Amino acid sequence: MVPAIQPGDIYFVYPVAIEDVKPRDIITAYVPRYGVHVVHRVISLRYDVAGRVVGLVTKGDANAERDGFVTTAAELVGRVE
């Protein structure tokens, strides 16, 4: 997440409902495919047919491409502040 978060920085993660997350927020999420937590920026939201937020598309600030997964409510740990 360089330059927003530098190696060695301390940050706080606060629980948040997926519907309260906005693009540009920085979140922590668990990625079951890799068994790790990531801290990445939300670049867009995914909605169901009823218009409810069901997923977060993320990308690390220093990465060229968006992440290859969509974060669900169950995988969302919280918002970084």
Secondary structure as a PSIPRED ss2 file (coil, helix, strand):
# PSIPRED VFORMAT (PSIPRED V4.0)

   1 M C   1.000  0.000  0.000
   2 V C   1.000  0.000  0.000
   3 P C   1.000  0.000  0.000
   4 A C   1.000  0.000  0.000
   5 I C   1.000  0.000  0.000
   6 Q C   1.000  0.000  0.000
   7 P C   1.000  0.000  0.000
   8 G C   1.000  0.000  0.000
   9 D C   1.000  0.000  0.000
  10 I C   1.000  0.000  0.000
  11 Y C   1.000  0.000  0.000
  12 F C   1.000  0.000  0.000
  13 V E   0.000  0.000  1.000
  14 Y E   0.000  0.000  1.000
  15 P C   1.000  0.000  0.000
  16 V C   1.000  0.000  0.000
  17 A C   1.000  0.000  0.000
  18 I H   0.000  1.000  0.000
  19 E H   0.000  1.000  0.000
  20 D H   0.000  1.000  0.000
  21 V C   1.000  0.000  0.000
  22 K C   1.000  0.000  0.000
  23 P C   1.000  0.000  0.000
  24 R C   1.000  0.000  0.000
  25 D C   1.000  0.000  0.000
  26 I E   0.000  0.000  1.000
  27 I E   0.000  0.000  1.000
  28 T E   0.000  0.000  1.000
  29 A E   0.000  0.000  1.000
  30 Y E   0.000  0.000  1.000
  31 V E   0.000  0.000  1.000
  32 P C   1.000  0.000  0.000
  33 R C   1.000  0.000  0.000
  34 Y C   1.000  0.000  0.000
  35 G C   1.000  0.000  0.000
  36 V E   0.000  0.000  1.000
  37 H E   0.000  0.000  1.000
  38 V E   0.000  0.000  1.000
  39 V E   0.000  0.000  1.000
  40 H E   0.000  0.000  1.000
  41 R E   0.000  0.000  1.000
  42 V E   0.000  0.000  1.000
  43 I E   0.000  0.000  1.000
  44 S E   0.000  0.000  1.000
  45 L E   0.000  0.000  1.000
  46 R E   0.000  0.000  1.000
  47 Y E   0.000  0.000  1.000
  48 D C   1.000  0.000  0.000
  49 V C   1.000  0.000  0.000
  50 A C   1.000  0.000  0.000
  51 G C   1.000  0.000  0.000
  52 R C   1.000  0.000  0.000
  53 V E   0.000  0.000  1.000
  54 V E   0.000  0.000  1.000
  55 G E   0.000  0.000  1.000
  56 L E   0.000  0.000  1.000
  57 V E   0.000  0.000  1.000
  58 T E   0.000  0.000  1.000
  59 K E   0.000  0.000  1.000
  60 G C   1.000  0.000  0.000
  61 D C   1.000  0.000  0.000
  62 A C   1.000  0.000  0.000
  63 N C   1.000  0.000  0.000
  64 A C   1.000  0.000  0.000
  65 E C   1.000  0.000  0.000
  66 R C   1.000  0.000  0.000
  67 D C   1.000  0.000  0.000
  68 G C   1.000  0.000  0.000
  69 F C   1.000  0.000  0.000
  70 V E   0.000  0.000  1.000
  71 T E   0.000  0.000  1.000
  72 T C   1.000  0.000  0.000
  73 A C   1.000  0.000  0.000
  74 A C   1.000  0.000  0.000
  75 E C   1.000  0.000  0.000
  76 L E   0.000  0.000  1.000
  77 V E   0.000  0.000  1.000
  78 G E   0.000  0.000  1.000
  79 R E   0.000  0.000  1.000
  80 V E   0.000  0.000  1.000
  81 E C   1.000  0.000  0.000
